[in-house]
């Protein structure tokens, strides 16, 4: 495969060659040194005078010209002689007369000496000056000529650039065809639209045909783009038929079979524009489930709306409403560059994820301008106001309504305009300070779901791809959120239920949320560290003071009963200190300790223990306070079962289970006489058990069954 540089170099060579040809043809024409323009009075005025012309007053009226040699009549000049684009003439007869008139004027300019008849003012006396025509220097070419040359070259290079990047795509191939056609219709127009007064009829007609050929190929390829992009909906033969049909229509015009401007020029142009819009609607319907395709199509439609809308406004609307005269066609070609940039961005799928924001802002701007145009036209047409008064009133009324409508529309269409960082800060604090890993992750997912409504939020496995910052993938389909603050990395897919793409604004917003979350996590960590240090200090004080006194009491107890009581108090103190200062323990180890303790107590009470433990899929860590809570709960449940078990054949069953969501549960059943727990008079032990478990987010439940009584304790483990 050849380097894309060759394609760009070929396109640049084509543009340079076409530009040099246009400069050569323009500079080869006879030149009087006059700058002419048609003013509001319909007469041809002199706007500038340079060598070789004589001193002719600025803003003077050019009445006519004639050849000095021979007996030639005076050719009086009219506004039609300076017509910039001959296609605007009403019919074939007017077009034929225009070319004949151009030939007559050129034959006068092509003589050695030309007599120029002019007036200093419309009612002044007629004066005559003689000028010897010279070849036109290229430095005298007006800015509009260079502007058209620049716009055509840039458009051609843009089209070529997109094509060489994706040479196999039919859409980019057709775009390259429009790039080739752009100089073909823009440069001939640059030659005859910047002529001083006249061109040879044959040359003018040839340039007009080249302009029409480029316009037809451009329009046909442009319409066919919507059949090939974002997805090809017809065969390549049909795509190729569009430029070929445009070429055949041009041949009919060139051969004189179609000579009416309405049929040969305006009708195909209108049909191609309507066809492009119809094909765009079809593509829009077909891409309703393809968010990337629809975003790319939105680029094309947005560029068409903006470029064509500005062209129409500059050529038609301004003249109708009287704001300003229509701008020159040469300058209006600049609006085609907007279309080229939009199509290039759409075909290359550049920053599709940011298009929504730009599109909505541009839609608001275009809507406001359209409202001003409609209000202005209504006041002029129905109220008879002057153009200045109507324009001022329209701007005032639309401006009064624009900002409330803009705020309402933007709040509905923007991604998170209603949810700023100040509004999500409480949820971020809840996420950061949630001690349970699973609920913390759930809160974080719920916050992201509320903000962006993605179709899927998927955790990235630890061994998967790692990303260190918030980023976009797949042209904005996926938003990657890195792991931070004890939360896993996430991928959010298909924003707004697959109706929109994630944008760079979303990246910045989520990055700000992650930064706040990390700061909150750092604050929570510092707070917990301070608590841990203070607990360790309290534990040391208890061990040194209370522990020493209990040990002294054990050795100096007057009776064995008091000594045993002191030993139990010492054991409880050690358990409490272990809960404060101990390291986390594995659940499997804790279960083994609980079984041994329960077996010992049941044997001492003469009770049969039935132990049932379901296998654990995982072996999570228990924090010291969780281990202490479950140990005390098990002891309290066993003590309560000893009281209610059948005295003739006491039996207690313990069931241990761990749910996949890290919810630990144990059931303590006895074979005593069943009674309704709601009628129980709860003692200090059961009340303390319920209070401790509820403080840790767990539940305690007492039920009566046919076989006896059951106590169930559930607790979600933090699994740090």
C-alpha positions as CSV (number, residue, x, y, z in Angstrom):
1,X,0.0,0.0,0.0
2,X,1.4,3.4,-0.9
3,X,2.0,6.1,1.6
4,X,-0.8,8.6,2.1
5,X,1.8,11.3,1.4
6,X,1.6,10.4,-2.3
7,X,-2.1,11.1,-2.4
8,X,-1.8,14.4,-0.7
9,X,1.1,15.4,-2.9
10,X,-1.0,14.5,-6.0
11,X,-3.9,16.6,-4.7
12,X,-1.6,19.5,-3.9
13,X,-0.1,19.3,-7.4
14,X,-3.6,19.3,-8.9
15,X,-4.5,22.4,-6.9
16,X,-1.3,24.2,-7.8
17,X,-1.7,23.4,-11.5
18,X,-5.4,24.5,-11.5
19,X,-4.5,27.7,-9.7
20,X,-1.7,28.5,-12.1
21,X,-4.0,27.9,-15.0
22,X,-6.6,30.2,-13.5
23,X,-4.0,32.9,-12.9
24,X,-2.6,32.6,-16.4
25,X,-6.1,32.8,-18.0
26,X,-7.0,35.8,-15.9
27,X,-3.7,37.7,-16.5
28,X,-3.9,37.1,-20.2
29,X,-6.9,39.3,-20.7
30,X,-6.7,42.9,-21.9
31,X,-7.0,45.3,-18.9
32,X,-7.9,49.0,-18.6
33,X,-6.9,49.3,-15.0
34,X,-10.5,50.0,-13.8
35,X,-12.3,48.7,-10.8
36,X,-16.0,48.6,-11.7
37,X,-19.1,47.9,-9.6
38,X,-22.9,48.2,-10.1
39,X,-24.4,50.5,-7.5
40,X,-28.0,50.9,-6.2
41,X,-28.9,53.2,-9.1
42,X,-28.2,50.4,-11.5
43,X,-25.3,52.2,-13.2
44,X,-21.7,51.0,-13.6
45,X,-19.5,53.1,-11.3
46,X,-15.7,53.4,-11.2
47,X,-14.4,52.3,-7.8
48,X,-10.7,52.5,-8.6
49,X,-8.4,53.6,-11.4
50,X,-4.9,52.2,-11.9
51,X,-2.4,52.3,-14.7
52,X,-2.9,52.1,-17.7
53,X,-6.1,54.0,-17.3
54,X,-6.2,57.8,-17.3
55,X,-7.3,59.9,-14.5
56,X,-11.0,59.0,-14.1
57,X,-12.8,60.3,-11.0
58,X,-13.5,57.8,-8.3
59,X,-17.2,56.9,-8.1
60,X,-17.7,58.3,-11.5
61,X,-20.3,56.6,-13.8
62,X,-18.9,54.6,-16.7
63,X,-21.2,55.3,-19.6
64,X,-19.6,53.1,-22.3
65,X,-16.6,52.2,-24.4
66,X,-15.6,52.1,-28.1
67,X,-12.6,51.3,-30.2
68,X,-10.7,54.4,-31.4
69,X,-9.5,52.7,-34.6
70,X,-12.2,52.3,-37.2
71,X,-15.8,53.3,-37.2
72,X,-17.2,51.6,-34.1
73,X,-20.4,52.6,-32.3
74,X,-20.3,53.3,-28.5
75,X,-21.2,50.3,-26.4
76,X,-23.2,51.6,-23.5
77,X,-22.7,49.6,-20.3
78,X,-25.5,48.2,-18.3
79,X,-25.6,46.3,-15.0
80,X,-26.1,43.0,-16.9
81,X,-22.6,43.4,-18.3
82,X,-21.1,42.9,-14.9
83,X,-23.3,39.9,-14.0
84,X,-21.1,37.8,-11.7
85,X,-22.7,34.4,-12.5
86,X,-24.5,34.0,-15.8
87,X,-26.6,31.0,-14.5
88,X,-28.8,33.5,-12.7
89,X,-30.1,34.9,-16.0
90,X,-33.8,34.0,-16.5
91,X,-33.8,32.1,-19.7
92,X,-31.7,30.8,-22.6
93,X,-32.3,33.9,-24.7
94,X,-31.0,36.2,-22.0
95,X,-28.0,33.9,-21.6
96,X,-27.3,34.0,-25.4
97,X,-27.6,37.8,-25.5
98,X,-25.2,38.0,-22.5
99,X,-22.5,36.0,-24.3
100,X,-22.9,38.0,-27.5
101,X,-22.6,41.2,-25.5
102,X,-19.5,39.9,-23.8
103,X,-17.9,39.2,-27.2
104,X,-18.7,42.7,-28.4
105,X,-17.1,44.3,-25.3
106,X,-14.1,42.0,-25.5
107,X,-13.5,42.9,-29.2
108,X,-13.3,46.6,-28.1
109,X,-11.0,45.8,-25.2
110,X,-8.7,43.8,-27.5
111,X,-7.9,46.8,-29.7
112,X,-4.8,49.0,-29.3
113,X,-6.7,52.1,-28.0
114,X,-10.0,52.3,-26.2
115,X,-12.1,55.4,-25.7
116,X,-13.9,55.4,-22.3
117,X,-17.0,57.6,-21.9
118,X,-17.7,58.6,-18.3
119,X,-19.4,61.1,-16.0
120,X,-18.1,62.5,-12.8
121,X,-21.7,62.2,-11.5
122,X,-25.0,61.0,-12.8
123,X,-26.1,64.5,-13.8
124,X,-22.6,65.7,-14.8
125,X,-21.4,66.3,-18.3
126,X,-20.0,63.5,-20.4
127,X,-16.2,63.2,-20.5
128,X,-14.0,60.9,-22.6
129,X,-10.6,59.3,-21.9
130,X,-8.4,57.1,-24.1
131,X,-6.7,54.1,-22.6
132,X,-4.2,51.7,-24.2
133,X,-5.2,48.2,-22.8
134,X,-2.4,46.1,-21.3
135,X,-2.0,42.6,-20.0
136,X,-3.4,42.3,-16.5
137,X,-0.7,41.9,-13.9
138,X,-1.3,39.1,-11.4
139,X,-0.8,41.5,-8.5
140,X,-3.9,43.4,-9.6
141,X,-6.2,40.3,-9.1
142,X,-8.7,41.2,-6.4
143,X,-8.8,39.5,-3.0
144,X,-12.0,37.6,-4.0
145,X,-10.0,35.7,-6.7
146,X,-7.4,34.6,-4.2
147,X,-10.1,33.7,-1.6
148,X,-11.9,31.4,-4.1
149,X,-8.5,29.8,-5.0
150,X,-7.7,29.3,-1.4
151,X,-11.1,27.8,-0.4
152,X,-11.1,25.4,-3.4
153,X,-7.6,24.2,-2.6
154,X,-8.2,23.7,1.1
155,X,-11.5,21.9,0.3
156,X,-9.7,19.6,-2.2
157,X,-6.9,18.9,0.3
158,X,-9.3,18.1,3.1
159,X,-11.2,15.6,0.9
160,X,-8.0,14.0,-0.2
161,X,-6.7,13.8,3.4
162,X,-9.8,11.9,4.5
163,X,-9.7,9.6,1.6
164,X,-6.0,8.6,2.0
165,X,-6.7,7.8,5.6
166,X,-9.6,5.4,4.7
167,X,-9.1,4.6,1.0
168,X,-11.4,1.5,1.1
169,X,-14.4,3.4,2.4
170,X,-17.0,4.3,-0.2
171,X,-18.0,7.4,1.7
172,X,-14.4,8.8,1.6
173,X,-14.1,7.9,-2.1
174,X,-17.1,9.9,-2.9
175,X,-15.8,12.7,-0.7
176,X,-12.6,12.7,-2.7
177,X,-14.7,13.1,-5.8
178,X,-16.3,16.2,-4.4
179,X,-12.8,17.5,-3.5
180,X,-11.7,17.0,-7.1
181,X,-14.9,18.8,-8.3
182,X,-14.4,21.8,-5.9
183,X,-11.6,23.5,-7.9
184,X,-13.4,22.5,-11.1
185,X,-16.4,24.8,-10.4
186,X,-14.7,27.3,-8.1
187,X,-11.8,28.4,-10.2
188,X,-13.7,29.0,-13.4
189,X,-16.1,31.1,-11.4
190,X,-13.1,32.9,-9.9
191,X,-11.9,33.8,-13.4
192,X,-15.2,35.2,-14.8
193,X,-16.5,36.6,-11.5
194,X,-13.4,38.8,-11.1
195,X,-13.1,39.9,-14.7
196,X,-12.7,43.6,-15.3
197,X,-15.5,44.0,-17.8
198,X,-15.7,41.2,-20.4
199,X,-14.2,37.9,-21.6
200,X,-14.3,36.3,-25.0
201,X,-17.7,34.5,-25.5
202,X,-16.0,31.2,-26.3
203,X,-13.8,31.3,-23.2
204,X,-16.7,32.6,-21.0
205,X,-18.9,29.8,-22.3
206,X,-16.2,27.2,-21.7
207,X,-15.6,28.4,-18.2
208,X,-19.3,28.4,-17.5
209,X,-19.5,24.8,-18.7
210,X,-16.6,23.8,-16.5
211,X,-18.2,25.5,-13.5
212,X,-21.4,23.6,-14.2
213,X,-19.6,20.3,-14.7
214,X,-17.9,20.7,-11.3
215,X,-21.1,21.7,-9.6
216,X,-23.0,18.7,-11.0
217,X,-20.3,16.2,-10.1
218,X,-20.0,17.8,-6.7
219,X,-23.7,17.7,-6.0
220,X,-24.1,14.1,-7.3
221,X,-21.2,12.8,-5.2
222,X,-22.4,14.8,-2.2
223,X,-25.8,13.2,-2.4
224,X,-24.3,9.7,-2.9
225,X,-22.3,10.1,0.3
226,X,-25.5,9.8,2.3
227,X,-26.0,6.4,0.6
228,X,-22.6,5.2,1.6
229,X,-22.1,6.7,5.1
230,X,-22.3,5.9,7.9
231,X,-23.4,2.6,6.4
232,X,-23.6,1.6,2.7
233,X,-27.3,1.0,1.8
234,X,-26.9,0.5,-1.9
235,X,-24.5,-1.3,-4.2
236,X,-21.3,0.3,-5.5
237,X,-22.8,0.4,-9.0
238,X,-25.6,2.7,-7.7
239,X,-23.1,4.9,-6.0
240,X,-21.0,5.3,-9.1
241,X,-24.2,6.0,-11.1
242,X,-24.7,9.4,-9.4
243,X,-21.5,11.1,-10.7
244,X,-22.0,9.4,-14.0
245,X,-25.6,10.7,-14.3
246,X,-24.3,14.2,-13.4
247,X,-21.7,13.9,-16.2
248,X,-24.3,12.8,-18.7
249,X,-26.7,15.7,-17.8
250,X,-23.8,18.0,-18.3
251,X,-23.1,16.6,-21.7
252,X,-26.7,17.3,-22.7
253,X,-26.2,20.9,-21.6
254,X,-22.8,21.2,-23.3
255,X,-24.3,19.9,-26.6
256,X,-27.1,22.5,-26.4
257,X,-29.8,19.9,-26.0
258,X,-30.7,21.5,-22.7
259,X,-30.1,25.2,-22.9
260,X,-32.6,26.7,-20.5
261,X,-30.9,27.6,-17.2
262,X,-34.0,26.6,-15.2
263,X,-33.9,23.0,-16.6
264,X,-30.3,22.5,-17.1
265,X,-28.9,24.2,-13.9
266,X,-31.5,24.9,-11.2
267,X,-33.6,21.7,-11.5
268,X,-30.7,19.2,-11.1
269,X,-29.2,21.3,-8.3
270,X,-32.5,21.3,-6.4
271,X,-33.1,17.6,-7.0
272,X,-29.6,16.6,-5.8
273,X,-30.1,18.7,-2.6
274,X,-33.5,17.1,-1.9
275,X,-32.0,13.7,-2.6
276,X,-29.3,14.3,-0.1
277,X,-31.8,15.2,2.5
278,X,-34.0,12.2,1.8
279,X,-31.0,9.8,1.9
280,X,-29.9,11.5,5.2
281,X,-33.4,10.8,6.7
282,X,-33.2,7.1,5.6
283,X,-29.7,6.8,7.2
284,X,-31.0,8.4,10.3
285,X,-33.8,5.8,10.6
286,X,-31.5,2.9,9.9
287,X,-28.9,4.1,12.5
288,X,-31.4,4.5,15.4
289,X,-29.8,1.6,17.2
290,X,-26.2,2.5,16.2
291,X,-25.1,5.4,18.3
292,X,-21.7,5.8,16.6
293,X,-23.3,5.8,13.2
294,X,-25.9,8.3,14.3
295,X,-23.3,10.6,15.8
296,X,-21.2,10.5,12.5
297,X,-24.4,11.2,10.5
298,X,-25.1,14.1,12.8
299,X,-21.8,15.7,11.8
300,X,-22.8,15.5,8.2
301,X,-26.3,17.0,8.8
302,X,-25.0,19.7,11.1
303,X,-22.4,20.8,8.5
304,X,-25.0,20.8,5.7
305,X,-27.4,22.8,7.8
306,X,-24.8,25.4,8.8
307,X,-23.1,25.7,5.5
308,X,-26.2,25.7,3.3
309,X,-28.1,27.9,5.8
310,X,-25.4,30.6,5.8
311,X,-25.1,30.5,2.0
312,X,-28.9,31.0,1.6
313,X,-28.9,33.7,4.3
314,X,-26.1,35.6,2.6
315,X,-27.5,35.3,-0.9
316,X,-31.2,35.6,-0.4
317,X,-32.5,36.5,3.0
318,X,-30.3,39.6,3.6
319,X,-31.4,41.0,0.3
320,X,-35.1,40.3,0.8
321,X,-35.2,41.8,4.3
322,X,-33.1,44.8,3.4
323,X,-30.4,44.3,6.1
324,X,-27.5,44.3,3.6
325,X,-27.0,43.5,-0.1
326,X,-26.2,39.8,-0.8
327,X,-22.5,39.1,-0.6
328,X,-20.5,38.1,-3.6
329,X,-20.8,34.5,-4.8
330,X,-17.0,34.3,-4.5
331,X,-17.1,35.0,-0.8
332,X,-20.2,32.8,-0.4
333,X,-18.0,29.8,-1.6
334,X,-16.4,30.1,1.9
335,X,-19.5,28.5,3.4
336,X,-18.7,25.4,1.4
337,X,-15.6,25.0,3.5
338,X,-17.8,24.6,6.6
339,X,-19.6,21.8,4.9
340,X,-16.2,20.2,4.0
341,X,-15.0,20.4,7.5
342,X,-18.2,18.9,8.9
343,X,-18.2,16.0,6.4
344,X,-14.5,15.4,7.0
345,X,-15.1,15.2,10.7
346,X,-18.1,12.9,10.2
347,X,-16.3,10.5,7.8
348,X,-13.2,10.4,10.0
349,X,-15.4,10.1,13.1
350,X,-13.4,12.7,14.9
351,X,-14.5,13.5,18.4
352,X,-18.0,12.1,17.9
353,X,-18.3,12.0,21.7
354,X,-18.2,15.9,21.8
355,X,-20.6,16.5,19.0
356,X,-23.8,16.5,21.2
357,X,-22.7,19.5,23.1
358,X,-21.6,21.4,20.0
359,X,-24.8,20.4,18.1
360,X,-27.1,21.5,20.8
361,X,-25.4,24.8,21.2
362,X,-25.4,25.4,17.5
363,X,-29.0,24.3,17.3
364,X,-29.9,27.0,19.9
365,X,-28.0,29.6,17.9
366,X,-29.5,28.7,14.6
367,X,-33.0,28.6,16.2
368,X,-32.5,32.0,17.6
369,X,-31.3,33.5,14.3
370,X,-34.2,31.8,12.5
371,X,-36.6,33.3,15.0
372,X,-35.2,36.8,14.4
373,X,-35.5,36.3,10.6
374,X,-39.1,35.2,10.9
375,X,-40.1,37.9,13.3
376,X,-38.4,40.5,11.1
377,X,-40.1,39.3,8.0
378,X,-43.5,39.3,9.7
379,X,-43.1,42.8,11.0
380,X,-42.0,44.1,7.5
381,X,-44.6,42.1,5.6
382,X,-47.7,42.4,7.8
383,X,-47.1,45.5,9.9
384,X,-45.4,47.6,7.2
385,X,-42.4,48.5,9.5
386,X,-39.1,49.7,8.2
387,X,-36.3,47.2,8.1
388,X,-34.3,49.0,10.8
389,X,-37.3,49.1,13.2
390,X,-38.3,45.6,12.5
391,X,-34.8,44.3,13.1
392,X,-34.5,46.1,16.4
393,X,-37.9,44.8,17.7
394,X,-37.1,41.3,16.5
395,X,-33.8,41.2,18.3
396,X,-35.4,42.6,21.5
397,X,-38.3,40.1,21.5
398,X,-36.2,37.0,20.6
399,X,-33.5,38.0,23.1
400,X,-36.1,38.3,25.9
401,X,-37.3,34.8,25.2
402,X,-33.9,33.3,24.2
403,X,-32.2,33.0,27.6
404,X,-35.1,31.2,29.5
405,X,-35.6,28.8,26.6
406,X,-31.9,28.2,26.4
407,X,-31.6,27.4,30.1
408,X,-34.5,25.0,30.0
409,X,-33.3,23.3,26.8
410,X,-29.8,23.0,28.0
411,X,-30.9,21.6,31.4
412,X,-32.8,18.9,29.5
413,X,-30.3,18.1,26.9
414,X,-26.9,18.5,28.7
415,X,-25.4,15.5,30.3
416,X,-25.2,16.5,34.0
417,X,-26.3,20.1,33.9
418,X,-28.7,19.5,36.8
419,X,-26.1,17.6,38.9
420,X,-23.1,19.7,39.8
421,X,-20.3,18.6,42.1
422,X,-22.0,20.4,45.0
423,X,-25.1,18.2,44.5
424,X,-23.3,14.9,44.3
425,X,-20.9,15.7,47.2
426,X,-23.3,14.1,49.9
427,X,-23.4,10.9,47.8
428,X,-19.6,10.9,47.4
429,X,-19.2,11.3,51.2
430,X,-21.6,8.3,51.8
431,X,-19.5,6.2,49.4
432,X,-16.2,7.1,51.0
433,X,-17.4,6.6,54.6
434,X,-19.4,3.4,54.0
435,X,-17.5,0.7,56.0
436,X,-19.0,-2.3,54.0
437,X,-17.2,-3.0,50.7
438,X,-20.2,-4.3,48.9
439,X,-22.6,-1.5,49.9
440,X,-19.8,1.0,49.1
441,X,-19.5,-0.4,45.6
442,X,-23.3,-0.4,45.2
443,X,-23.5,3.2,46.3
444,X,-20.8,4.2,43.7
445,X,-22.6,2.3,40.9
446,X,-25.9,3.9,41.8
447,X,-24.4,7.4,41.7
448,X,-22.9,6.7,38.2
449,X,-26.2,5.1,37.1
450,X,-28.2,8.2,38.2
451,X,-25.9,10.6,36.4
452,X,-25.4,8.8,33.1
453,X,-28.0,6.0,32.8
454,X,-25.7,3.6,31.0
455,X,-27.0,0.3,29.7
456,X,-24.2,-1.6,31.6
457,X,-21.8,-0.9,34.4
458,X,-19.1,-3.6,34.4
459,X,-16.3,-4.1,36.9
460,X,-12.9,-4.6,35.4
461,X,-11.2,-7.7,36.9
462,X,-7.9,-7.1,38.8
463,X,-6.1,-9.0,36.1
464,X,-7.8,-7.1,33.3
465,X,-6.6,-3.9,31.5
466,X,-5.6,-1.2,33.9
467,X,-6.2,2.5,33.2
468,X,-4.9,5.2,35.5
469,X,-7.3,7.9,34.7
470,X,-10.9,8.5,33.4
471,X,-10.9,7.9,29.7
472,X,-13.1,7.3,26.7
473,X,-13.1,4.1,24.6
474,X,-14.8,3.2,21.3
475,X,-15.4,6.8,20.2
476,X,-17.3,7.6,23.4
477,X,-19.4,4.5,23.7
478,X,-17.5,3.5,26.9
479,X,-16.4,5.5,29.8
480,X,-13.6,4.0,31.9
481,X,-13.4,4.9,35.6
482,X,-10.2,3.9,37.3
483,X,-10.0,2.0,40.6
484,X,-9.7,4.3,43.6
485,X,-10.8,4.7,47.2
486,X,-11.2,0.9,47.7
487,X,-13.5,0.7,44.7
488,X,-12.9,-1.4,41.6
489,X,-12.3,-0.1,38.1
490,X,-15.5,0.2,36.1
491,X,-16.6,0.5,32.5
492,X,-19.8,2.3,31.7
493,X,-21.2,1.4,28.3
494,X,-23.9,3.2,26.2
495,X,-24.8,6.4,27.9
496,X,-28.4,7.5,28.3
497,X,-29.7,4.0,27.4
498,X,-27.7,4.0,24.2
499,X,-29.1,7.3,23.0
500,X,-25.9,9.4,23.5
501,X,-22.1,9.1,23.6
502,X,-19.9,10.0,26.6
503,X,-18.1,13.3,26.1
504,X,-15.0,14.9,27.3
505,X,-17.2,17.0,29.6
506,X,-18.2,13.7,31.2
507,X,-14.6,12.7,31.5
508,X,-13.8,15.9,33.4
509,X,-16.8,15.6,35.6
510,X,-16.1,12.0,36.6
511,X,-12.4,12.9,37.1
512,X,-13.5,15.7,39.5
513,X,-15.7,13.2,41.3
514,X,-12.9,10.7,41.7
515,X,-10.6,13.4,43.0
516,X,-13.2,14.4,45.6
517,X,-13.8,10.8,46.4
518,X,-10.1,10.3,47.0
519,X,-9.9,13.3,49.3
520,X,-12.9,12.0,51.3
521,X,-11.3,8.6,51.5
522,X,-8.1,10.2,52.8
523,X,-10.1,12.1,55.4
524,X,-11.9,8.9,56.4
525,X,-8.6,7.0,56.6
526,X,-7.1,9.8,58.8
527,X,-10.2,9.7,61.0
528,X,-10.1,5.9,61.4
529,X,-6.4,6.0,62.1
530,X,-6.9,8.5,64.8
531,X,-9.7,6.3,66.3
532,X,-7.4,3.3,66.1
533,X,-4.6,5.1,67.9
534,X,-6.9,6.3,70.6
535,X,-8.3,2.8,71.1
536,X,-4.8,1.4,71.4
537,X,-4.0,4.0,74.1
538,X,-7.2,3.1,76.0
539,X,-6.4,-0.6,75.6
540,X,-2.9,-0.1,77.1
541,X,-4.4,1.9,80.0
542,X,-7.0,-0.8,80.7
543,X,-4.4,-3.5,80.5
544,X,-2.0,-1.7,82.8
545,X,-4.5,-0.5,85.4
546,X,-7.6,-2.7,85.4
547,X,-5.8,-5.8,84.4
548,X,-3.2,-5.5,87.1
549,X,-5.9,-5.0,89.8
550,X,-7.9,-8.0,88.5
551,X,-4.8,-10.1,88.6
552,X,-4.2,-8.9,92.2
553,X,-7.8,-9.8,93.1
554,X,-7.3,-13.4,91.7
555,X,-4.3,-14.0,93.8
556,X,-5.8,-12.4,97.0
557,X,-9.4,-13.6,96.7
558,X,-10.7,-14.8,100.1
559,X,-12.9,-17.5,98.4
560,X,-12.7,-19.7,95.3
561,X,-15.9,-18.2,94.0
562,X,-14.5,-14.7,94.0
563,X,-11.3,-15.9,92.4
564,X,-13.3,-17.6,89.6
565,X,-15.4,-14.4,89.1
566,X,-12.2,-12.4,88.8
567,X,-10.8,-14.8,86.3
568,X,-13.9,-14.5,84.2
569,X,-13.7,-10.7,84.4
570,X,-10.0,-11.0,83.3
571,X,-11.0,-13.1,80.3
572,X,-13.7,-10.7,79.3
573,X,-11.2,-7.8,79.6
574,X,-8.7,-9.7,77.4
575,X,-11.5,-10.3,74.8
576,X,-12.4,-6.7,74.8
577,X,-8.8,-5.6,74.4
578,X,-8.3,-8.1,71.6
579,X,-11.3,-6.6,69.8
580,X,-9.7,-3.2,70.0
581,X,-6.1,-4.1,69.1
582,X,-6.2,-7.4,67.3
583,X,-5.7,-8.1,63.6
584,X,-8.5,-9.4,61.3
585,X,-9.2,-13.1,61.3
586,X,-10.3,-15.5,58.6
587,X,-13.9,-16.7,58.9
588,X,-12.8,-20.3,58.7
589,X,-10.6,-20.0,61.7
590,X,-13.3,-18.2,63.7
591,X,-15.8,-20.9,62.8
592,X,-13.4,-23.6,64.1
593,X,-13.0,-21.7,67.4
594,X,-16.8,-21.2,67.7
595,X,-17.4,-24.9,67.2
596,X,-14.9,-25.9,69.8
597,X,-16.4,-23.5,72.3
598,X,-19.9,-24.6,71.6
599,X,-18.9,-28.3,71.9
600,X,-17.2,-27.6,75.2
601,X,-20.2,-25.8,76.6
602,X,-22.7,-28.4,75.4
603,X,-20.7,-31.2,76.9
604,X,-20.5,-29.4,80.2
605,X,-24.3,-28.9,80.2
606,X,-25.0,-32.4,79.1
607,X,-26.6,-31.3,75.8
608,X,-26.1,-32.9,72.4
609,X,-24.7,-30.5,69.8
610,X,-25.6,-31.0,66.1
611,X,-23.3,-28.8,64.0
612,X,-24.0,-28.0,60.3
613,X,-21.7,-25.7,58.3
614,X,-22.2,-25.2,54.6
615,X,-18.9,-25.0,52.6
616,X,-17.7,-21.4,52.0
617,X,-17.0,-20.2,48.5
618,X,-14.7,-17.5,49.9
619,X,-12.9,-17.1,53.2
620,X,-13.4,-13.4,54.0
621,X,-11.6,-11.5,56.8
622,X,-13.5,-10.6,59.9
623,X,-12.7,-7.4,61.7
624,X,-12.0,-7.8,65.4
625,X,-15.3,-6.1,66.3
626,X,-17.2,-8.4,64.0
627,X,-15.5,-11.5,65.5
628,X,-16.3,-10.2,69.0
629,X,-19.9,-9.5,68.1
630,X,-20.6,-12.9,66.6
631,X,-18.8,-14.7,69.5
632,X,-21.0,-12.9,72.0
633,X,-24.1,-13.6,69.9
634,X,-23.3,-17.3,69.7
635,X,-22.7,-17.4,73.5
636,X,-26.0,-15.6,74.2
637,X,-28.0,-17.9,71.9
638,X,-26.4,-21.0,73.4
639,X,-27.2,-19.8,76.9
640,X,-30.8,-19.1,75.9
641,X,-31.1,-22.5,74.3
642,X,-29.8,-24.3,77.4
643,X,-32.8,-22.8,79.3
644,X,-35.4,-23.9,76.8
645,X,-34.1,-27.2,75.6
646,X,-36.0,-30.5,76.5
647,X,-34.7,-31.4,80.0
648,X,-35.1,-35.2,79.3
649,X,-33.1,-35.2,76.1
650,X,-31.6,-31.7,75.6
651,X,-30.4,-31.1,72.0
652,X,-29.1,-28.0,70.2
653,X,-28.4,-27.5,66.5
654,X,-26.1,-24.9,65.1
655,X,-26.2,-24.0,61.3
656,X,-23.5,-21.8,59.8
657,X,-23.8,-20.4,56.3
658,X,-22.2,-17.6,54.2
659,X,-24.2,-16.1,51.2
660,X,-22.4,-15.0,48.0
661,X,-22.9,-11.4,49.0
662,X,-20.8,-11.8,52.2
663,X,-23.9,-12.1,54.5
664,X,-23.0,-14.4,57.3
665,X,-25.8,-16.2,59.1
666,X,-26.0,-18.7,61.9
667,X,-29.1,-20.4,63.3
668,X,-29.4,-21.8,66.9
669,X,-32.2,-24.3,67.4
670,X,-33.3,-26.2,70.4
671,X,-35.8,-29.0,71.0
672,X,-37.7,-27.3,73.8
673,X,-41.4,-26.5,74.0
674,X,-42.3,-24.0,71.3
675,X,-43.6,-20.7,72.4
676,X,-44.3,-17.4,70.7
677,X,-41.2,-15.1,70.9
678,X,-43.5,-12.0,70.9
679,X,-44.7,-13.1,74.3
680,X,-41.2,-13.4,75.7
681,X,-40.0,-11.1,78.4
682,X,-36.6,-10.2,77.0
683,X,-33.8,-10.1,79.5
684,X,-30.7,-8.0,79.5
685,X,-28.8,-10.5,77.5
686,X,-31.2,-10.6,74.5
687,X,-31.7,-6.8,74.5
688,X,-28.0,-6.3,74.5
689,X,-27.5,-8.8,71.7
690,X,-30.1,-7.1,69.5
691,X,-28.6,-3.7,70.2
692,X,-25.1,-4.7,69.3
693,X,-26.1,-6.6,66.1
694,X,-28.3,-3.7,64.9
695,X,-25.4,-1.2,65.5
696,X,-23.3,-3.3,63.1
697,X,-26.1,-3.3,60.5
698,X,-27.2,-6.9,61.2
699,X,-30.5,-8.5,62.3
700,X,-31.6,-10.8,65.1
701,X,-34.7,-12.9,64.6
702,X,-36.5,-15.3,67.1
703,X,-39.0,-17.8,65.7
704,X,-41.0,-20.7,67.1
705,X,-41.3,-23.9,65.1
706,X,-42.9,-27.2,65.7
707,X,-39.6,-28.8,66.7
708,X,-38.7,-25.9,69.1
709,X,-37.3,-22.4,69.1
710,X,-34.9,-20.8,66.7
711,X,-32.6,-17.8,66.9
712,X,-31.2,-16.4,63.6
713,X,-28.4,-13.8,63.4
714,X,-27.4,-12.2,60.1
715,X,-24.5,-9.8,59.5
716,X,-23.0,-8.4,56.3
717,X,-19.2,-8.7,56.6
718,X,-17.1,-5.8,55.6
719,X,-14.6,-8.2,54.0
720,X,-11.7,-5.6,54.2
